[in-house]
Amino acid sequence: MTVTRTRQLRQSSWQRTRWLLGVILLVQGFGSALTERLWSTSFGVAGLLRGAGLPQWTDLAVGAVGAALLGWAQAARGAERRARA
């Protein structure tokens, strides 16, 4: 396998990881905050964060990190498409 092909595989693996982790953190962060606000119950990340004694705003921080990862993944995808064109 050539060096270029190895780099492409490594980059696509990181790209998939960014998408997956971004979606998970976005849903867990903002979903947990919304669920806790509407139904006064914690699930997933919110439950773990509450168990650790962290404040409620940390859910929003987790969701923001997820949104940032998704933005990064989208920017990298656009750069890849421009490079191919």
C-alpha positions as CSV (number, residue, x, y, z in Angstrom):
1,M,0.0,0.0,0.0
2,T,1.3,3.4,-0.9
3,V,1.9,6.2,1.6
4,T,-0.8,8.3,0.0
5,R,-3.3,5.5,0.3
6,T,-2.4,4.9,3.9
7,R,-2.9,8.6,4.7
8,Q,-6.2,8.7,3.0
9,L,-7.4,5.7,5.0
10,R,-6.2,7.2,8.3
11,Q,-7.9,10.5,7.4
12,S,-11.2,8.9,6.5
13,S,-11.1,6.9,9.8
14,W,-10.6,10.1,11.7
15,Q,-13.4,11.8,9.7
16,R,-15.8,9.0,10.6
17,T,-14.8,9.3,14.2
18,R,-15.5,13.0,14.2
19,W,-18.9,12.5,12.7
20,L,-19.9,9.7,15.1
21,L,-18.5,11.4,18.2
22,G,-20.1,14.7,17.2
23,V,-23.5,13.2,16.8
24,I,-23.3,11.3,20.1
25,L,-22.2,14.3,22.1
26,L,-24.7,16.6,20.4
27,V,-27.6,14.3,21.2
28,Q,-26.4,13.3,24.7
29,G,-25.6,16.9,25.7
30,F,-28.5,18.9,24.3
31,G,-30.9,15.9,24.7
32,S,-29.9,15.4,28.3
33,A,-30.4,19.1,29.1
34,L,-33.8,19.2,27.4
35,T,-34.9,16.0,29.1
36,E,-33.8,17.3,32.5
37,R,-35.5,20.6,32.0
38,L,-38.8,19.2,30.8
39,W,-39.2,16.0,32.9
40,S,-36.7,16.6,35.7
41,T,-34.9,13.3,35.0
42,S,-31.4,12.6,33.9
43,F,-30.2,10.0,31.3
44,G,-26.9,9.2,29.7
45,V,-24.3,11.9,30.0
46,A,-26.5,14.0,32.3
47,G,-26.9,11.2,34.7
48,L,-23.2,10.6,34.9
49,L,-22.4,14.3,35.2
50,R,-25.0,14.7,38.0
51,G,-23.5,11.7,39.8
52,A,-20.1,13.3,39.6
53,G,-21.6,16.5,41.1
54,L,-21.2,18.8,38.1
55,P,-23.7,21.6,37.4
56,Q,-26.5,21.4,34.8
57,W,-24.8,23.7,32.4
58,T,-22.2,21.0,31.7
59,D,-24.8,19.3,29.5
60,L,-24.9,22.3,27.2
61,A,-21.1,22.3,27.1
62,V,-21.1,18.6,26.0
63,G,-23.7,19.5,23.3
64,A,-21.6,22.4,22.2
65,V,-18.5,20.2,21.9
66,G,-20.6,17.8,19.7
67,A,-21.7,20.7,17.5
68,A,-18.1,21.8,17.2
69,L,-17.0,18.3,16.1
70,L,-19.8,18.2,13.5
71,G,-18.7,21.6,12.2
72,W,-15.1,20.4,12.0
73,A,-16.2,17.2,10.2
74,Q,-18.3,19.2,7.7
75,A,-15.4,21.6,7.1
76,A,-13.0,18.7,6.4
77,R,-15.6,17.2,4.1
78,G,-15.9,20.4,2.1
79,A,-12.1,20.6,1.9
80,E,-11.9,17.0,0.6
81,R,-14.5,17.8,-2.1
82,R,-12.7,20.9,-3.2
83,A,-9.4,19.0,-3.4
84,R,-11.0,16.3,-5.6
85,A,-12.6,18.9,-8.0
